[in-house]
Structures are given as C-alpha cells and as structure tokens.
Amino acid sequence: MITLGELAESLGLTFNGESGRELKGLASLDLAGSGDVSFLSDRAFVPSLEKTRAEAVILHPDYASYCPVDYILSDDPYLSYAKLSKLFDDSVVPLPGIDISVNMGSDVKIGEGVSIGPNVSIGSGTLLKDNVVIESGVFVGAGAEIGENTRLFPNVVIYHGVRIGSFCRVHANSTIGADGFGFARNPDGWERIAQLGGVVIGDRVDIGANTTVDRGALGNTVLASGVILDDQVHIGHNCQIGENTAIAGCVGIAGSTKIGANCTLAGQVGVVGHIVICDDVHITGQGRVLRSISESGTYSSGTHLSNHRTWVRLGARFDQLEELNRRITALEKAL
C-alpha cells in the first residue's frame, strides 16, 4: 500500500488530489477500480480516461482537463508507469542460500547474498558475484562469470567461459554460449568447426525466454550494456550488438553481424551475416536486412497481406518482371 503523495514523491513528480489517498494496485484505464492507479500515454485512450474508475492516473499535463480523478503529472507517462510497476511487483525473489541438491565443481567462488536453487549445476572455476540469483535447474559451465545482482531464471543454460555483467536477467530456458553454426564441407558431408570464442554480456542486459546467443568461432559474441532481447531471439556467432539496442521476438541475426547502439528490430526481422548496421536504425516487423545500413533511420521491407486470388496474380507477375525488363530495355534502345 502506498499513498498518492508518497507515490508522486518516489517518482519525483507533482500531483493533484488527496495526498493520503491509498493506492494498492496498478491497472489499465478500462479495468482500474478502487485503490488502483493507472496511466495515459496515448491520446487515443482519452475516452477511457474520461470514464475511468481509477483512484489516480499518471498523465501528461496536456490531458489533465480530461481526468475525472486525482492525477500525477508526467512529461513521459509511459516511463513513469515503467518505474511505478516495480513498486507493485509481487514476483518472489529467492532468499540467499544454496540448496542441498546443488552439484558444484571445484574452485567455485561465490560472493555474498547469493541464492542457488534446487538441481542447479555449477562448473569448476566459476565466479558468482554478490547477490546473484540462480533458480532451479540452471546449468552454469566451467569458468563462467556471473556479475552482481544478475538473475538466471529456471532451466537457463550458460556454457563454459561465458561472462555476464551486473543487474542482468536471463529468462527461462534460454541458452548462452552454445556452438555457432560453423561447418565446412568435406567429401563425406560436413566437418564441424570448433567454436573457440565465448560470449561477453554487459550490464543491465535483459534476455527473454527460449532465446539463444551463440559463442564466437574465434573472437567473442558481444552484447553491450543495456541490450534487451525478447523471447525466441537467435544471435549468431561473433555478432556484436551495441548499447541499448532492443530486439523483439523471433528475430534471427546471422553470424558476424555488427549492430550499433540504440537500434530497434521489430518482431520476425531477419538479418544476414557479415554486415554492419549503424547506430539509431529501426527495422519494422518482418523486415529482411540483406546489406549493410550506414545511415540512421527507419527501414521496412516485405509485402502486404492480400486475398489469395490477388496474391496468386501478383506472384505470376513477379515471375514476368525479368522478361518485361528485357522488353523495355529493347524498346528504349530502338527509340
């Protein structure tokens, strides 16, 4: 429970209303009720604001006149909501301690306040710094390093030699440091290329569930500080991802690609290998990145959805484009 005045003070914002009003939950404008605080971040939801039953709303000063209840003023209500959400987060953080079922190798160094859950395996020579949380079923390979206040959720796999910074989160079933897709043809099929590099992850990196980050073939795969990855993302070997870049679900990035800082890749984007994407590039959903990008901005590709009959006709015309190009070129020469 927190009062309106306390909440505004914790966010460093001003408010209008009853300072002692008690707030106990966080909800959308439509679903909020007694004791709930909500937020408005888009003008499209002003009609919902006018009808809300929330106790208080975080909003931009431009919309204060539409609000029928107490409010907190913010120049960036969505960011304020993000900060507010942590105050009402009821997820359980395990207490410090090491479960008796943990399988631990030799020469493991463990800092203060570390929590290691049931059925965890820790390889030899591993370093776990202060306040690390490792939940049930996690595997941490030999020589790995996990930074302060980093949390590994259930069944995460951290291969040998991987280095993860401080205040990171790796969600359930993700794998960090598996072999990259490196093979050479031989007369009998494929010869595996040993992946001799590692993975280096900076601070405050958030990795979603069922995501994979491959180790480098020679050098390291690198995720800089502040990177966020959604669920089911694949980062190929030797990729380098710049600071504060955000990558949404089901994105696949082929090996040895460099992506700059403050980029965003929307859902299902595919990126070929061995290219460079500069800072502040934004790729919209299902975009196919086939070459390097050297200028900041927003990029899109792909085709729009259409009904089946139209798509069949368009597909046939795609096949005719080369012939049409030859005919146009011939006509231009004739003229």
C-alpha positions in Angstrom: 0.0 0.0 0.0 1.3 3.5 -0.9 -0.4 6.9 -0.8 -0.8 9.3 -3.7 1.6 11.7 -2.1 4.3 9.0 -1.4 3.9 7.7 -5.0 4.4 11.2 -6.5 7.4 11.8 -4.3 9.0 8.5 -5.2 8.7 9.4 -8.9 9.8 13.0 -8.4 6.5 14.3 -9.9 3.8 16.7 -8.9 0.2 15.7 -8.2 -3.3 17.0 -7.9 -5.6 15.4 -5.3 -5.7 13.9 -1.9 -2.2 13.3 -0.6 -3.3 10.5 1.7 -5.3 8.6 -0.9 -4.3 4.9 -0.6 -3.2 3.1 -3.7 -2.8 -0.7 -3.7 -2.6 -1.8 -7.4 -1.9 -0.9 -11.0 -4.4 -1.4 -13.8 -5.4 -0.2 -17.2 -7.8 2.8 -17.5 -10.7 0.4 -18.5 -10.2 -2.1 -15.8 -9.0 0.1 -12.9 -11.2 0.3 -9.8 -11.0 1.2 -6.2 -7.4 1.5 -5.0 -5.9 1.3 -8.5 -3.5 3.7 -10.2 -3.4 3.9 -14.0 -1.7 5.9 -16.7 -2.4 7.5 -20.1 0.3 7.5 -22.7 -1.6 7.9 -25.9 -4.3 10.4 -26.9 -6.4 7.6 -28.4 -7.3 6.5 -24.9 -8.7 9.8 -23.7 -12.3 8.4 -23.9 -11.2 5.7 -21.5 -9.6 8.3 -19.2 -12.9 10.2 -19.0 -14.7 7.1 -17.8 -12.0 5.5 -15.6 -12.8 4.4 -12.1 -9.1 4.5 -11.1 -8.2 6.3 -7.8 -5.4 8.2 -9.7 -3.9 8.5 -13.2 -0.4 9.3 -14.4 -0.7 11.6 -17.4 0.8 14.4 -19.4 -0.3 17.9 -18.4 -2.0 18.3 -21.8 -4.7 15.8 -20.7 -5.2 16.9 -17.1 -8.5 18.6 -18.0 -10.0 15.3 -19.2 -9.2 13.5 -16.0 -12.2 12.9 -13.5 -10.0 11.7 -10.7 -6.8 12.6 -8.9 -3.7 12.6 -11.1 0.1 12.8 -11.2 1.7 14.9 -13.9 4.5 13.5 -16.0 6.2 14.5 -19.3 6.6 10.8 -20.1 3.8 8.9 -18.5 4.9 5.5 -20.1 8.3 5.8 -18.5 6.7 6.8 -15.2 4.5 3.7 -15.5 7.6 1.6 -16.0 9.1 2.9 -12.8 5.8 2.6 -10.9 5.3 -1.0 -12.0 8.3 -2.1 -9.9 6.6 -0.7 -6.7 3.8 -3.2 -7.2 5.9 -6.2 -8.5 5.0 -9.2 -6.3 7.3 -11.7 -8.0 9.1 -13.8 -5.5 12.9 -13.2 -5.1 14.6 -16.3 -3.6 16.3 -15.8 -0.3 20.1 -16.2 -0.1 21.4 -19.7 0.4 22.5 -22.8 -1.5 20.1 -25.7 -1.9 21.5 -29.1 -0.8 20.8 -30.6 -4.2 23.3 -28.3 -6.0 26.1 -30.0 -7.9 29.1 -27.8 -7.6 32.6 -28.2 -9.2 35.9 -27.3 -7.6 37.2 -23.8 -7.1 33.9 -22.1 -7.4 34.0 -18.6 -6.0 30.7 -17.3 -4.5 30.0 -13.8 -3.3 27.7 -12.6 -0.5 24.0 -12.9 -0.7 24.0 -15.5 -3.5 20.9 -17.7 -3.9 21.2 -21.1 -5.7 18.0 -23.2 -6.1 17.4 -26.9 -6.4 19.0 -29.1 -9.0 21.5 -26.5 -10.2 24.9 -27.5 -11.7 27.8 -25.1 -11.3 31.0 -26.0 -13.2 34.6 -25.7 -11.9 36.3 -22.3 -11.7 33.0 -20.4 -11.9 32.7 -17.0 -10.4 29.3 -15.9 -8.9 29.4 -12.3 -7.6 27.4 -10.8 -4.9 23.6 -11.2 -4.8 23.4 -13.5 -7.9 20.2 -15.5 -8.1 20.2 -18.8 -9.8 16.9 -20.6 -9.9 16.1 -24.3 -10.2 17.5 -26.5 -13.0 20.1 -24.0 -14.2 23.4 -25.2 -15.7 26.5 -22.9 -15.4 29.5 -24.2 -17.3 33.1 -24.2 -16.1 34.9 -20.9 -15.9 31.7 -18.8 -16.4 31.4 -15.5 -14.6 28.1 -14.0 -13.4 28.0 -10.4 -12.3 26.4 -8.8 -9.2 22.7 -8.8 -8.9 22.2 -10.9 -12.0 19.3 -13.4 -12.0 19.1 -16.6 -14.0 15.6 -18.0 -14.2 14.7 -21.7 -14.3 16.5 -24.1 -16.7 18.8 -21.5 -18.2 22.0 -22.9 -19.7 25.2 -20.9 -19.5 28.0 -22.7 -21.4 31.7 -22.6 -20.3 33.6 -19.4 -20.2 30.6 -17.1 -20.7 30.8 -13.7 -19.0 27.6 -11.9 -17.9 27.7 -8.5 -16.3 25.8 -6.9 -13.4 22.0 -6.4 -13.0 21.2 -8.8 -15.9 18.2 -11.1 -16.2 18.2 -14.3 -18.3 14.7 -15.8 -18.6 13.7 -19.5 -18.5 15.1 -22.0 -21.0 17.5 -19.6 -22.7 20.9 -20.8 -23.8 24.0 -18.6 -23.8 27.2 -19.8 -25.4 26.2 -22.8 -27.5 28.2 -23.5 -30.6 27.7 -21.2 -33.5 26.6 -22.7 -36.8 30.1 -23.4 -38.2 30.7 -26.3 -40.6 32.9 -26.9 -43.6 32.0 -29.2 -46.5 34.0 -32.4 -46.9 33.5 -35.3 -49.3 31.5 -37.2 -46.7 29.3 -34.3 -45.7 30.2 -31.6 -43.1 33.2 -31.0 -40.9 32.4 -29.2 -37.6 34.4 -26.1 -36.9 35.3 -25.9 -33.2 33.8 -22.7 -31.8 36.8 -21.3 -29.8 35.4 -17.9 -28.8 32.9 -17.1 -26.0 30.1 -14.7 -25.1 30.5 -11.4 -23.3 27.4 -9.7 -22.0 27.5 -6.2 -20.4 25.5 -4.8 -17.6 21.7 -4.4 -17.4 21.0 -6.8 -20.2 17.6 -8.5 -20.3 17.3 -11.7 -22.3 13.8 -13.3 -22.8 12.7 -16.9 -22.6 13.9 -19.5 -25.1 16.5 -17.2 -26.6 19.9 -18.3 -27.8 23.2 -16.4 -28.1 25.9 -18.5 -29.8 29.5 -18.4 -28.8 32.1 -17.0 -31.2 34.1 -19.1 -33.7 37.3 -17.3 -32.8 36.5 -14.0 -31.1 33.6 -13.3 -28.8 29.9 -12.7 -29.4 29.2 -9.4 -27.6 26.0 -7.9 -26.2 26.8 -4.4 -24.9 25.3 -2.9 -21.7 21.6 -2.1 -21.9 20.7 -4.5 -24.7 17.2 -6.1 -24.4 16.2 -9.3 -26.2 12.7 -10.6 -26.4 11.7 -14.3 -26.4 12.8 -16.7 -29.1 15.6 -14.5 -30.5 18.7 -16.0 -32.1 22.0 -14.2 -32.1 24.6 -15.9 -34.3 28.3 -16.4 -33.6 30.6 -13.4 -33.4 27.7 -10.9 -33.6 28.2 -7.6 -31.8 25.1 -5.8 -30.5 25.5 -2.1 -29.4 24.4 -0.4 -26.2 20.6 -0.1 -25.5 19.6 -1.9 -28.7 16.2 -3.7 -28.4 15.4 -6.8 -30.4 11.8 -8.2 -30.4 10.5 -11.8 -30.6 11.5 -14.3 -33.3 14.3 -12.1 -34.7 17.2 -14.1 -36.3 20.6 -12.5 -36.8 23.2 -14.4 -38.7 26.8 -14.6 -37.7 29.5 -11.8 -37.7 26.9 -9.0 -37.9 27.5 -5.8 -36.1 24.5 -3.8 -35.0 25.0 -0.3 -33.5 23.7 1.4 -30.4 20.1 2.4 -29.8 18.7 0.3 -32.6 15.3 -1.5 -32.6 14.5 -4.6 -34.5 10.8 -5.5 -34.5 9.3 -9.0 -34.5 10.5 -11.6 -37.0 13.2 -9.4 -38.6 15.8 -11.4 -40.4 19.4 -10.1 -40.7 22.0 -11.7 -43.0 25.6 -12.3 -41.7 28.7 -10.2 -42.1 27.1 -6.8 -42.4 27.2 -3.6 -40.4 24.2 -1.7 -39.2 24.9 1.8 -37.8 23.5 3.4 -34.7 19.9 4.5 -34.4 18.5 2.2 -37.1 14.9 0.9 -36.7 13.7 -2.1 -38.7 10.0 -2.7 -38.8 8.3 -6.1 -38.4 9.4 -8.9 -40.7 12.0 -6.8 -42.4 14.7 -8.6 -44.3 18.1 -6.9 -43.9 20.3 -8.1 -46.8 23.0 -5.4 -46.8 24.8 -3.0 -44.5 23.0 0.1 -43.4 25.2 3.2 -42.9 22.5 5.9 -42.3 20.3 6.2 -39.3 16.5 6.0 -39.8 13.6 3.6 -40.1 13.7 0.8 -42.7 11.0 -1.6 -43.9 10.6 -4.5 -46.4 8.3 -7.3 -47.2 4.9 -7.4 -48.9 1.4 -6.6 -47.6 -1.2 -9.2 -46.9 -3.8 -9.6 -49.7 -6.5 -12.1 -50.5 -5.4 -15.3 -52.1 -6.6 -14.7 -55.7 -4.8 -11.3 -55.8 -1.6 -12.8 -54.4 -1.6 -15.6 -57.0 -1.9 -13.0 -59.8 0.8 -10.8 -58.2 3.1 -13.8 -57.8 2.7 -14.7 -61.5 3.6 -11.1 -62.4 6.8 -11.2 -60.3 7.9 -14.1 -62.4 7.4 -12.0 -65.5 9.4 -8.9 -64.3 12.7 -10.0 -65.8 11.1 -10.6 -69.2 9.3 -7.2 -69.0 12.6 -5.6 -68.2 14.3 -7.1 -71.2 11.5 -5.9 -73.5 11.6 -2.4 -72.0 15.4 -2.2 -72.4 15.0 -3.3 -76.1 12.3 -0.7 -76.7 14.5 2.0 -75.2 17.4 1.0 -77.5 15.1 1.0 -80.5 13.9 4.5 -79.7 
